[in-house]
Amino acid sequence: MELFNVYPLYDIEPVKGEGTYVFDKNGQRYLDLYGGHAVISIGHSHPHYVATVSAQLEKIGFYSNSVQNTLQKELARKLGEQSGLDNYSLFLCNSGAEANENALKLASFKTGKSKVIAFRKGFHGRTSAAVAVTDNPKIIAPINKKNDVVLFEMNNIGAVETEIAKGDVAAVIIEGIQGIGGIHVPDPNFLKALQNVCNQSGVVLILDEIQSGYGRSGKFFAFEYAGISPDIVTTAKGMGNGFPIGGVLIHPKFEAWHGMLGTTFGGNHLACAAAIAVLDVIKSQKLVANASNVGTYLIEELSKFAEIKSVRGLGLMIGIEFEDEIAPIRSKLLFEKKIFTGVSGKNIIRLLPPLNLKKENASHFIEKLHEVLNELKQE
Ligand SMILES: Cc1ncc(COP(=O)(O)O)c(C=O)c1O
């Protein structure tokens, strides 16, 4: 059987990971500034993570959601403590799309309405409701088009207020920082105004922190920069450091009833063990502060490059926009300088490294980026 060919692949295969590095089968080391798409939060193969997941596997890897599972409670307690949302409830699932799908469903249950406001350049996943609120017609199949969705430019509060005044909106969904769309940070005043209009009209405000959450922005959740309290927060990616897990953090104003949401695999023992280990390491190694410090340094250094059109982001979620296409830059960084980076469109390099990235790793990247840009000028 062949694999269904949906991914364009680099001809490279990491077979081992350690901290901020991955290694190919020849033992060649690469600095990982991509984190497997913002997934690696505490670093590859962190010893505490490996020990915790291995020990759990020896005990029990999975049972169903019809029995007690104290690991889920421990995870919820620790997540509440570290995010400051300890009065919220947690629903566990397996991926980012699933977290948003459940969040949108909750909003619809609560309001009895179905219209959703989302934003241009936004990405929320590929399942039915999640893809319908994503700004990319190419990945929306006819079966996903039945949802009632309106898209506005980010930061356009007037358009949101006018739409909400019509009285048929269930939810507004917005990324803490737009990731796939090219690293766009919402204006904190816009987020505050969004919260106000949602609160006044009973519309559910969903913060998609799937990419920007778990310390990546230099705060536990990126929306903290605006000082708001969303109705629902969704997480995934960094939550399991590679073990598939997603979460929906739900404000106390929502009441659960048995059967309202559900999943077979969500919140299984192994996933919870992985997610608990992640939170333990984020706390003990102060990785949120590290993301803030190293990220600030990177943004300052990148802002000095004459060749770069714009540098955007917060913490270790950084977009570097060039006038020209970036494919040759990324290719040289990867194959010659041995540095993985991410991408957004044709002109933006995205940095989404593990949160334990050291300042010396960041300086190394700056030095190699200078080299690459100079070499390309001479070619
Ligand atoms: C902001 C955001 N939301 C949702 C998703 C979907 O997550 P998943 O691929 O785990 O379904 C992503 C994935 O890139 C994302 O960046």
PDBQT file of the ligand as one rigid body, heavy atoms in Angstrom, charges set to zero:
ROOT
HETATM    1  C1  LIG A 401      -4.239  27.876  15.493  1.00  0.00    +0.000 C 
HETATM    2  C2  LIG A 401      -4.508  26.456  15.120  1.00  0.00    +0.000 A 
HETATM    3  N1  LIG A 401      -5.702  25.923  15.374  1.00  0.00    +0.000 NA
HETATM    4  C3  LIG A 401      -5.986  24.643  15.069  1.00  0.00    +0.000 A 
HETATM    5  C4  LIG A 401      -5.056  23.825  14.470  1.00  0.00    +0.000 A 
HETATM    6  C5  LIG A 401      -5.399  22.399  14.125  1.00  0.00    +0.000 C 
HETATM    7  O1  LIG A 401      -4.708  21.525  14.948  1.00  0.00    +0.000 OA
HETATM    8  P1  LIG A 401      -4.548  19.977  14.539  1.00  0.00    +0.000 P 
HETATM    9  O2  LIG A 401      -3.667  19.940  13.342  1.00  0.00    +0.000 OA
HETATM   10  O3  LIG A 401      -3.954  19.345  15.758  1.00  0.00    +0.000 OA
HETATM   11  O4  LIG A 401      -5.910  19.475  14.255  1.00  0.00    +0.000 OA
HETATM   12  C6  LIG A 401      -3.796  24.346  14.170  1.00  0.00    +0.000 A 
HETATM   13  C7  LIG A 401      -2.782  23.513  13.484  1.00  0.00    +0.000 C 
HETATM   14  O5  LIG A 401      -1.827  23.972  12.916  1.00  0.00    +0.000 OA
HETATM   15  C8  LIG A 401      -3.507  25.704  14.496  1.00  0.00    +0.000 A 
HETATM   16  O6  LIG A 401      -2.326  26.248  14.223  1.00  0.00    +0.000 OA
ENDROOT
TORSDOF 0
